[in-house]
Amino acid sequence: MSISIKDLDENAYRNLKAEAVRHGMKVSDAATEAFREWVASKRQSRVRDLDRMKAAALDMDALRGSCGKWSGSEEIRRWRDERKL
């Protein structure tokens, strides 16, 4: 696939090209690897956030169980109704 990238930082391109040459790679192969690593790092951060969200949900469920009969929906409704006054 052939693409053009506008407004690319000149130093970033030079550094990429220099590293590609040092490793005996074509610039396109080095750029493809850089793109893949960037996407993978973004996906990993989403997974970590998802894990934290799941842990927080489990903590909330445990707290709800220790409080007897409690409804988050009812609390929100009560708060919303109090704000209308």
Secondary structure, 3 states (H helix, E strand, C coil): CCCCCCCCCHHHHHHHHHHHHHCCCCHHHHHHHHHHHHHHHHHHHHHHHHHHHHHHHHHHHHHHHHCCCCCHHHHHHHHHHHHHC
